[in-house]
Amino acid sequence: MGTTPDQWDFEADVVVVGFGAAGACAALEARQQGASVLVLDRFHGGGATAASGAVVYAGGGTSYQKQAGFNDTPDEMYRYLKLEVGEAVSDVTLRRFCNESIANLAWLEEAGVPFEASLCPFKTSYPPDQYYLYFSGNEQVARYKAQAKPAPRGHRAKGPGISGLTLFHALQQAAVQRGIAVRCQAEAQRLVRSPEGQILGVEGRALKPGSFWTWLHGQLSYLNAKATTYAPDASKQITKVLEQITRAHAGPFRARARKGVVLSAGGFAFNAEWVRQYAPIYLRSLPLGTVADDGAGIALGQSAGGTTARMDRFSMWRFYVPPEALMRGVLVNRQGKRICAEDLYGATQGECIVREGGDAFLVFDAKTYQKGMSTLREQSAFFQMLAMLMMFVLGRKKAPTLRALADKIGVSAEGLEATFRDYNAALESGPNDPLGKAEKYLAPQDTPPFYAVDCSLDSRNGVPGTMLSLGGLVVDEETGEVRRADGSNISGLYAAGRNAVGICSEQYVSGLSIADCVFSGRRAGRHAAQGK
């Protein structure tokens, strides 16, 4: 599409599409390099980051690790992450990510993001408010720590509750203070290109600042950010209203990018058609993020000739801790057979559940139930307390025998009895689990009554699993530029965060996505500021 200068409504050296962690970091880095920056966001900014727990996976010897008594190194961090990252990125890029981890965390602090060294003393999916450093992945699991020295690398931004807003608001304020132009309720719908294919900017539709409809759209957007997780059916209706407001009241705009466009508009977990196309089993889970995670940014990159990869890779989270005591239980499939070590990170267990067809149940005895109930409050954040009460108290099944329990949950009674017989017998000969569960979580499960919690992708009597997409646009790992199928770069077009294939595009670990947003966002912003 051709255009002339007098047709532009906005101009900047770098135009960033999407104002979550990746977009904010790209904008801040580009501005730090001397470029003028315009950020466009479809809603009110924040994206999935604002709705997250604000965990940043960082290591190699951060000040917080040292204060907590851990001497981590970039090499140990690399050795562990190689087990999780696989071939998602090159070894060179993964090493760079590890080597830059301390600097990237310090960079976030300079932008105003607060952290703390208070170490969580128990295994959890997310630490309560008195703790801000924890083992956020599989670092302490036997087969992982055999190859890499464990260290806590989950650095949670210090803020109450789910502290995603704490992290995002710091980045947002830094952007404003540094003169970055931010235009919310502005949807980038197309890339503007010259007849030769050069990236010139973006065009789309935006609501007029200060109008009633803009105010209403903003209020509904804030409400929808919560509804996507806690009231998904209501969220669908709110989304329809938001779309109607945009269609009726938004006007067209064009934004020129003199040096580059950075796509950082999130993943595609909320695009049911794409999920059905690439990995339909995940339709059974609840998408995590915001309704803006519909693949729009990825589609923009494809429209310019960009290619994608790992679109079938998703992360399904099946957390049943806290309380930590539940890891004493046994996770089984429909055949009553054990699936994996129960102290694996929740997303790793989710991968195992998917491989089993999507159905799984955590089964445990009365002693484990009592221990879990007695520690639930002290180990849980408020939102975890609500979820666990639904799953652990209201949704669990109970029976006097394993056979009766098997009938209630629809698994093989013979298989379940055999699994528990073998499991308990193995513990009698010593604390050695054939699947490698840590000794502290090994305890015979033989005291009736017995309990079961549904850990399937679409649990009906508990809490459904949540999922997010991990694949996206293929980028040059040195520059962040989007690549074509032939391996060439699209000059002036970049992708970051979950718009792009990155560090966490094979397997998810808590904090790894935001850490990759910082890493890939800064990379894209730095190179874009240098010009085409």
Secondary structure per residue as TSV (DSSP state, phi and psi in degrees):
chain	resnum	aa	ss	phi	psi
A	1	M	-	360.0	123.9
A	2	G	-	-86.6	158.5
A	3	T	-	-158.5	164.9
A	4	T	-	-122.9	157.2
A	5	P	G	-54.6	-34.3
A	6	D	G	-74.9	0.1
A	7	Q	G	-92.9	-3.3
A	8	W	-	-86.0	137.2
A	9	D	S	-89.6	-33.4
A	10	F	E	-135.2	153.6
A	11	E	E	-141.6	143.9
A	12	A	E	-160.3	161.7
A	13	D	E	-63.6	-45.6
A	14	V	E	-126.2	129.5
A	15	V	E	-109.9	125.5
A	16	V	E	-109.3	127.5
A	17	V	E	-103.6	106.3
A	18	G	-	109.6	124.4
A	19	F	-	-118.1	56.5
A	20	G	S	-100.2	-152.7
A	21	A	H	-63.4	-46.0
A	22	A	H	-64.2	-44.8
A	23	G	H	-65.3	-41.9
A	24	A	H	-63.8	-42.6
A	25	C	H	-68.3	-38.3
A	26	A	H	-62.9	-43.4
A	27	A	H	-65.3	-45.1
A	28	L	H	-64.6	-41.0
A	29	E	H	-68.4	-42.1
A	30	A	H	-62.4	-40.6
A	31	R	H	-65.5	-39.1
A	32	Q	H	-63.3	-27.3
A	33	Q	T	-86.5	4.0
A	34	G	T	98.3	3.0
A	35	A	-	-87.1	148.9
A	36	S	-	-80.6	144.8
A	37	V	E	-135.5	136.6
A	38	L	E	-119.9	127.7
A	39	V	E	-109.9	131.0
A	40	L	E	-113.4	133.9
A	41	D	E	-134.5	138.3
A	42	R	S	-67.2	-29.6
A	43	F	S	-119.8	-119.4
A	44	H	S	-113.7	10.6
A	45	G	S	87.6	160.9
A	46	G	-	106.6	-44.0
A	47	G	H	54.0	-151.9
A	48	A	H	-66.1	-25.4
A	49	T	H	-61.3	-45.3
A	50	A	H	-64.6	-26.6
A	51	A	T	-91.4	-0.6
A	52	S	S	-91.3	-179.7
A	53	G	-	-85.1	3.6
A	54	A	-	59.2	39.0
A	55	V	E	-92.5	128.8
A	56	V	E	-112.4	120.0
A	57	Y	E	-79.5	111.0
A	58	A	-	-140.1	147.2
A	59	G	-	-165.2	-160.6
A	60	G	S	89.6	2.8
A	61	G	S	113.9	44.5
A	62	T	-	-66.3	160.5
A	63	S	H	-61.4	-31.4
A	64	Y	H	-74.2	-37.8
A	65	Q	H	-61.0	-44.2
A	66	K	H	-64.4	-42.0
A	67	Q	H	-61.9	-31.7
A	68	A	T	-83.8	-2.1
A	69	G	T	93.4	20.2
A	70	F	-	-115.3	132.9
A	71	N	-	-105.6	75.5
A	72	D	-	-79.5	158.4
A	73	T	-	-134.7	157.0
A	74	P	H	-58.2	-33.8
A	75	D	H	-66.1	-42.5
A	76	E	H	-66.5	-40.2
A	77	M	H	-61.0	-43.6
A	78	Y	H	-62.4	-46.1
A	79	R	H	-60.4	-39.3
A	80	Y	H	-70.4	-49.8
A	81	L	H	-65.2	-28.1
A	82	K	H	-58.9	-33.6
A	83	L	H	-68.2	-29.9
A	84	E	H	-91.5	-40.2
A	85	V	H	-79.5	-32.1
A	86	G	T	59.2	-126.5
A	87	E	T	-105.0	18.4
A	88	A	S	-60.1	-39.0
A	89	V	S	-132.2	167.4
A	90	S	-	-70.0	159.7
A	91	D	H	-61.4	-34.0
A	92	V	H	-63.1	-44.4
A	93	T	H	-67.4	-41.3
A	94	L	H	-63.6	-40.6
A	95	R	H	-65.0	-39.2
A	96	R	H	-62.6	-42.3
A	97	F	H	-57.6	-44.9
A	98	C	H	-69.3	-42.8
A	99	N	H	-66.1	-29.5
A	100	E	T	-92.9	0.8
A	101	S	H	-60.9	-46.5
A	102	I	H	-61.5	-44.1
A	103	A	H	-66.1	-38.3
A	104	N	H	-68.3	-36.1
A	105	L	H	-67.4	-41.5
A	106	A	H	-63.4	-36.8
A	107	W	H	-62.6	-41.0
A	108	L	H	-63.2	-40.7
A	109	E	H	-62.2	-40.4
A	110	E	H	-63.1	-28.1
A	111	A	T	-81.8	-4.5
A	112	G	T	106.4	6.1
A	113	V	-	-82.0	123.2
A	114	P	-	-90.5	141.4
A	115	F	-	-131.4	173.2
A	116	E	-	-154.5	157.5
A	117	A	-	-98.7	10.3
A	118	S	-	-69.1	114.2
A	119	L	B	-86.7	129.3
A	120	C	-	-72.6	125.9
A	121	P	-	-85.9	-0.9
A	122	F	S	-132.8	162.1
A	123	K	-	-73.2	131.4
A	124	T	-	-153.9	160.4
A	125	S	S	-82.4	-22.2
A	126	Y	S	-164.5	127.2
A	127	P	-	-76.1	145.5
A	128	P	-	-68.3	175.3
A	129	D	T	-62.6	-18.0
A	130	Q	T	-84.4	-1.5
A	131	Y	-	-130.2	139.3
A	132	Y	-	-134.4	9.4
A	133	L	E	-137.4	132.0
A	134	Y	E	-159.1	167.3
A	135	F	-	-80.3	103.2
A	136	S	-	-96.5	1.2
A	137	G	S	-134.8	-135.6
A	138	N	S	-101.1	18.3
A	139	E	T	-55.2	-34.4
A	140	Q	T	-96.6	1.4
A	141	V	S	-75.5	141.3
A	142	A	H	-49.6	-52.5
A	143	R	H	-71.5	-18.2
A	144	Y	H	-85.9	-46.1
A	145	K	H	-72.2	-13.0
A	146	A	T	-69.2	-19.9
A	147	Q	T	-114.4	-13.7
A	148	A	S	-149.6	133.3
A	149	K	-	-64.1	125.1
A	150	P	-	-66.3	145.3
A	151	A	-	-154.8	145.2
A	152	P	-	-74.4	123.7
A	153	R	-	-124.5	1.9
A	154	G	E	-83.1	102.2
A	155	H	E	-99.8	103.8
A	156	R	E	-87.0	128.5
A	157	A	-	-57.8	135.6
A	158	K	S	-77.5	109.7
A	159	G	-	-169.9	158.3
A	160	P	S	-72.0	148.8
A	161	G	S	64.2	-139.9
A	162	I	S	-82.3	106.2
A	163	S	T	-89.7	26.6
A	164	G	H	-60.5	-38.0
A	165	L	H	-66.1	-32.1
A	166	T	H	-59.7	-46.5
A	167	L	H	-67.2	-48.8
A	168	F	H	-66.4	-42.6
A	169	H	H	-60.5	-33.9
A	170	A	H	-64.6	-44.9
A	171	L	H	-66.5	-39.4
A	172	Q	H	-61.8	-45.8
A	173	Q	H	-64.8	-39.9
A	174	A	H	-62.7	-38.7
A	175	A	H	-62.7	-44.6
A	176	V	H	-64.9	-44.3
A	177	Q	H	-63.3	-29.3
A	178	R	T	-95.7	12.8
A	179	G	T	80.1	22.7
A	180	I	-	-84.5	128.4
A	181	A	E	-80.1	126.2
A	182	V	E	-120.5	123.8
A	183	R	E	-119.8	106.8
A	184	C	E	-89.2	168.8
A	185	Q	S	55.0	38.2
A	186	A	E	-128.8	109.1
A	187	E	E	-96.2	117.2
A	188	A	E	-78.5	117.2
A	189	Q	E	-107.1	-24.7
A	190	R	E	-146.5	149.8
A	191	L	E	-85.9	139.6
A	192	V	E	-96.7	125.5
A	193	R	E	-129.4	152.8
A	194	S	-	-74.7	167.2
A	195	P	T	-56.8	-25.9
A	196	E	T	-85.1	-3.0
A	197	G	-	95.7	3.8
A	198	Q	-	-69.1	137.9
A	199	I	E	-74.5	118.5
A	200	L	E	-105.8	-27.9
A	201	G	E	164.7	-155.1
A	202	V	E	-136.4	159.3
A	203	E	E	-138.2	155.6
A	204	G	E	-176.3	-149.3
A	205	R	E	-131.1	142.2
A	206	A	E	-139.4	147.2
A	207	L	-	-79.9	148.0
A	208	K	-	-77.8	125.3
A	209	P	T	-57.9	137.5
A	210	G	T	92.4	-8.2
A	211	S	S	-82.6	162.6
A	212	F	H	-60.3	-43.3
A	213	W	H	-67.3	-32.1
A	214	T	H	-67.2	-42.7
A	215	W	H	-61.4	-46.4
A	216	L	H	-64.3	-42.6
A	217	H	H	-59.0	-41.8
A	218	G	H	-64.8	-43.8
A	219	Q	H	-63.3	-44.4
A	220	L	H	-66.6	-32.9
A	221	S	H	-64.6	-42.9
A	222	Y	H	-62.8	-42.8
A	223	L	H	-63.8	-40.5
A	224	N	H	-67.7	-29.0
A	225	A	H	-60.1	-32.2
A	226	K	H	-86.7	-38.0
A	227	A	H	-64.4	-30.7
A	228	T	H	-56.8	-33.3
A	229	T	H	-91.8	-44.4
A	230	Y	H	-98.5	-18.2
A	231	A	-	-147.2	69.3
A	232	P	H	-59.0	-34.6
A	233	D	H	-66.9	-42.7
A	234	A	H	-64.2	-36.0
A	235	S	H	-60.8	-37.9
A	236	K	H	-62.4	-38.0
A	237	Q	H	-71.6	-40.5
A	238	I	H	-62.6	-40.6
A	239	T	H	-60.7	-40.1
A	240	K	H	-62.1	-40.4
A	241	V	H	-65.2	-42.8
A	242	L	H	-59.6	-41.5
A	243	E	H	-65.6	-38.4
A	244	Q	H	-64.6	-41.4
A	245	I	H	-61.8	-43.8
A	246	T	H	-63.7	-45.7
A	247	R	H	-60.5	-40.0
A	248	A	H	-83.8	-30.0
A	249	H	H	-125.3	-5.7
A	250	A	-	-85.5	145.6
A	251	G	E	-111.8	159.7
A	252	P	E	-72.4	152.6
A	253	F	E	-147.8	158.5
A	254	R	E	-131.5	134.5
A	255	A	E	-123.1	120.5
A	256	R	E	-85.0	137.4
A	257	A	E	-115.9	105.4
A	258	R	E	-67.8	-28.8
A	259	K	E	-119.9	-29.9
A	260	G	E	178.0	158.1
A	261	V	E	-115.4	130.8
A	262	V	E	-110.2	122.3
A	263	L	E	-93.4	118.8
A	264	S	-	-146.8	52.2
A	265	A	-	-103.0	20.3
A	266	G	-	89.2	-177.1
A	267	G	-	-85.9	-152.1
A	268	F	-	-137.1	30.3
A	269	A	T	-62.1	-26.1
A	270	F	T	-92.0	6.3
A	271	N	-	-98.4	92.2
A	272	A	H	-60.2	-34.6
A	273	E	H	-65.5	-42.4
A	274	W	H	-68.6	-41.7
A	275	V	H	-60.5	-42.7
A	276	R	H	-63.0	-36.1
A	277	Q	H	-71.2	-42.0
A	278	Y	H	-96.8	-35.4
A	279	A	-	-159.1	74.4
A	280	P	G	-61.3	-22.0
A	281	I	G	-61.0	-27.2
A	282	Y	G	-76.0	-7.5
A	283	L	G	-64.5	-17.4
A	284	R	G	-74.6	-15.6
A	285	S	S	-101.7	166.1
A	286	L	E	-86.8	122.9
A	287	P	E	-64.7	142.4
A	288	L	-	-112.4	133.9
A	289	G	S	131.9	-133.2
A	290	T	-	-132.7	167.7
A	291	V	T	-64.7	-15.3
A	292	A	T	-72.6	-12.6
A	293	D	-	-80.9	63.3
A	294	D	S	-116.7	12.1
A	295	G	S	83.7	8.1
A	296	A	H	-60.3	-40.6
A	297	G	H	-66.5	-39.2
A	298	I	H	-63.8	-41.8
A	299	A	H	-62.7	-36.8
A	300	L	H	-60.2	-44.6
A	301	G	H	-63.3	-39.0
A	302	Q	H	-65.3	-34.5
A	303	S	H	-63.5	-23.2
A	304	A	T	-96.4	7.2
A	305	G	T	100.8	5.1
A	306	G	B	-69.5	147.1
A	307	T	-	-106.8	159.3
A	308	T	E	-119.1	164.6
A	309	A	E	-153.8	160.0
A	310	R	-	56.2	32.5
A	311	M	T	-71.3	-15.4
A	312	D	T	-90.3	1.1
A	313	R	-	-92.2	122.5
A	314	F	E	-130.8	163.2
A	315	S	E	-120.4	119.7
A	316	M	E	-108.0	122.9
A	317	W	E	-96.0	123.9
A	318	R	-	-124.8	85.8
A	319	F	-	-96.3	128.6
A	320	Y	-	-125.4	19.0
A	321	V	-	-127.1	142.7
A	322	P	S	-72.4	160.0
A	323	P	S	-81.1	147.8
A	324	E	G	-57.4	-31.5
A	325	A	G	-59.4	-24.8
A	326	L	G	-66.0	-16.4
A	327	M	G	-71.2	-6.0
A	328	R	G	-73.8	-19.5
A	329	G	S	-71.1	-174.9
A	330	V	E	-126.3	125.0
A	331	L	E	-94.1	120.2
A	332	V	E	-125.6	161.1
A	333	N	-	-97.1	-170.0
A	334	R	T	-64.6	-23.4
A	335	Q	T	-84.8	0.3
A	336	G	S	80.0	8.5
A	337	K	-	-92.9	146.5
A	338	R	B	-68.8	140.1
A	339	I	-	-94.4	-46.2
A	340	C	S	-165.8	173.7
A	341	A	-	-66.4	132.2
A	342	E	T	-77.7	-6.8
A	343	D	T	-97.7	8.2
A	344	L	S	-65.2	154.0
A	345	Y	-	-57.8	147.2
A	346	G	H	-57.1	-38.4
A	347	A	H	-71.1	-32.1
A	348	T	H	-68.2	-41.4
A	349	Q	H	-63.0	-38.1
A	350	G	H	-59.1	-40.3
A	351	E	H	-61.1	-41.4
A	352	C	H	-64.5	-40.3
A	353	I	H	-64.8	-41.1
A	354	V	H	-60.8	-42.8
A	355	R	H	-63.5	-25.0
A	356	E	T	-88.0	5.0
A	357	G	T	101.5	-0.9
A	358	G	S	99.7	-4.4
A	359	D	-	-111.2	135.3
A	360	A	-	-159.8	155.1
A	361	F	E	-141.2	134.4
A	362	L	E	-92.5	122.8
A	363	V	E	-117.7	134.8
A	364	F	E	-152.4	167.0
A	365	D	-	-98.2	-175.8
A	366	A	H	-63.6	-38.4
A	367	K	H	-64.2	-42.7
A	368	T	H	-65.7	-40.3
A	369	Y	H	-60.4	-46.1
A	370	Q	H	-65.3	-41.1
A	371	K	H	-64.7	-41.2
A	372	G	H	-63.7	-44.2
A	373	M	H	-64.2	-36.3
A	374	S	H	-72.9	-20.2
A	375	T	H	-112.7	-1.3
A	376	L	H	-58.6	-47.3
A	377	R	H	-67.0	-44.3
A	378	E	H	-71.7	-21.9
A	379	Q	H	-101.4	-1.1
A	380	S	-	-113.3	141.2
A	381	A	-	-74.9	165.7
A	382	F	H	-59.4	-45.8
A	383	F	H	-66.4	-31.6
A	384	Q	H	-69.5	-37.4
A	385	M	H	-58.1	-45.0
A	386	L	H	-63.2	-46.8
A	387	A	H	-64.3	-42.9
A	388	M	H	-70.8	-32.9
A	389	L	I	-64.0	-38.5
A	390	M	I	-64.1	-44.8
A	391	M	I	-82.7	-44.2
A	392	F	I	-85.7	-24.8
A	393	V	I	-113.1	-55.4
A	394	L	I	-80.3	-33.6
A	395	G	S	-96.3	-10.0
A	396	R	-	-75.9	155.6
A	397	K	E	-105.9	149.5
A	398	K	E	-137.9	140.3
A	399	A	E	-154.8	155.4
A	400	P	S	-72.9	-20.8
A	401	T	S	-135.6	161.0
A	402	L	H	-64.3	-36.7
A	403	R	H	-63.7	-44.5
A	404	A	H	-65.7	-37.3
A	405	L	H	-65.9	-40.6
A	406	A	H	-59.0	-40.5
A	407	D	H	-63.9	-37.4
A	408	K	H	-68.5	-35.1
A	409	I	H	-102.2	-3.9
A	410	G	T	77.8	39.0
A	411	V	S	-118.5	166.8
A	412	S	-	-65.5	120.6
A	413	A	H	-65.1	-42.0
A	414	E	H	-64.1	-42.4
A	415	G	H	-65.1	-41.6
A	416	L	H	-66.8	-43.7
A	417	E	H	-63.4	-41.1
A	418	A	H	-65.7	-39.8
A	419	T	H	-61.9	-46.2
A	420	F	H	-71.2	-33.8
A	421	R	H	-63.1	-45.5
A	422	D	H	-69.0	-39.6
A	423	Y	H	-63.1	-49.2
A	424	N	H	-67.3	-36.2
A	425	A	H	-65.3	-38.0
A	426	A	H	-64.9	-33.8
A	427	L	H	-75.0	-23.2
A	428	E	H	-66.8	-30.4
A	429	S	T	-87.1	1.6
A	430	G	-	137.3	159.2
A	431	P	S	-76.4	73.2
A	432	N	-	-138.6	105.9
A	433	D	-	-90.8	129.1
A	434	P	T	-62.5	-22.7
A	435	L	T	-95.6	0.1
A	436	G	-	89.1	15.9
A	437	K	-	-65.3	141.2
A	438	A	-	-60.9	147.5
A	439	E	G	-57.1	-36.1
A	440	K	G	-64.6	-17.5
A	441	Y	G	-105.1	8.1
A	442	L	-	-93.2	119.7
A	443	A	-	-154.4	135.7
A	444	P	-	-55.6	138.5
A	445	Q	-	-109.8	80.0
A	446	D	-	-137.3	10.6
A	447	T	S	-106.3	110.9
A	448	P	S	-71.5	160.0
A	449	P	S	-73.5	166.2
A	450	F	E	-108.0	151.5
A	451	Y	E	-127.0	155.0
A	452	A	E	-140.7	139.3
A	453	V	E	-118.3	129.7
A	454	D	E	-73.2	117.4
A	455	C	-	-112.8	23.0
A	456	S	S	-69.7	165.9
A	457	L	T	-58.6	-36.4
A	458	D	T	-121.8	47.9
A	459	S	-	-48.0	128.6
A	460	R	S	-96.1	-27.5
A	461	N	S	-108.5	20.8
A	462	G	S	-146.2	-129.7
A	463	V	-	-118.2	124.0
A	464	P	-	-64.0	151.2
A	465	G	-	-66.5	153.2
A	466	T	E	-113.6	148.0
A	467	M	E	-139.1	156.1
A	468	L	E	-143.2	156.2
A	469	S	E	-85.2	149.9
A	470	L	-	-118.2	-16.5
A	471	G	-	-88.6	176.2
A	472	G	E	172.8	-154.0
A	473	L	E	-70.7	138.4
A	474	V	-	-76.4	131.8
A	475	V	B	-125.8	157.1
A	476	D	-	-68.5	122.9
A	477	E	T	-74.7	-8.5
A	478	E	T	-90.6	-34.5
A	479	T	T	-116.3	-25.7
A	480	G	-	87.7	2.6
A	481	E	E	-69.2	143.5
A	482	V	E	-69.7	141.8
A	483	R	E	-110.2	149.7
A	484	R	B	-84.5	171.1
A	485	A	T	-62.8	-27.4
A	486	D	T	-82.9	1.6
A	487	G	S	93.1	-6.4
A	488	S	-	-80.2	156.4
A	489	N	E	-91.0	145.8
A	490	I	E	-90.2	104.9
A	491	S	E	-60.3	129.3
A	492	G	E	86.5	1.6
A	493	L	E	-121.7	124.1
A	494	Y	E	-124.9	159.9
A	495	A	E	-140.6	146.1
A	496	A	-	-148.8	165.0
A	497	G	G	65.3	-144.5
A	498	R	G	-80.1	2.0
A	499	N	G	-73.6	-16.1
A	500	A	B	-125.5	155.5
A	501	V	-	-66.1	131.2
A	502	G	-	-150.9	-160.0
A	503	I	T	-55.9	-38.7
A	504	C	T	-101.5	23.2
A	505	S	S	-81.5	0.2
A	506	E	S	-104.5	-52.5
A	507	Q	-	-145.4	141.3
A	508	Y	-	-94.7	142.1
A	509	V	-	-133.4	138.5
A	510	S	T	-54.5	125.9
A	511	G	T	97.0	-15.2
A	512	L	H	-73.7	-32.2
A	513	S	H	-68.6	-47.4
A	514	I	H	-64.7	-38.8
A	515	A	H	-61.1	-38.1
A	516	D	H	-70.6	-32.9
A	517	C	H	-60.9	-41.1
A	518	V	H	-66.5	-49.0
A	519	F	H	-62.5	-53.0
A	520	S	H	-75.3	-32.8
A	521	G	H	-64.8	-47.1
A	522	R	H	-62.9	-39.7
A	523	R	H	-60.3	-47.7
A	524	A	H	-65.9	-44.8
A	525	G	H	-63.2	-38.9
A	526	R	H	-64.5	-46.6
A	527	H	H	-73.7	-37.9
A	528	A	H	-61.6	-36.6
A	529	A	H	-65.2	-20.6
A	530	Q	T	-77.7	-17.1
A	531	G	-	93.9	167.2
A	532	K	-	-79.2	360.0
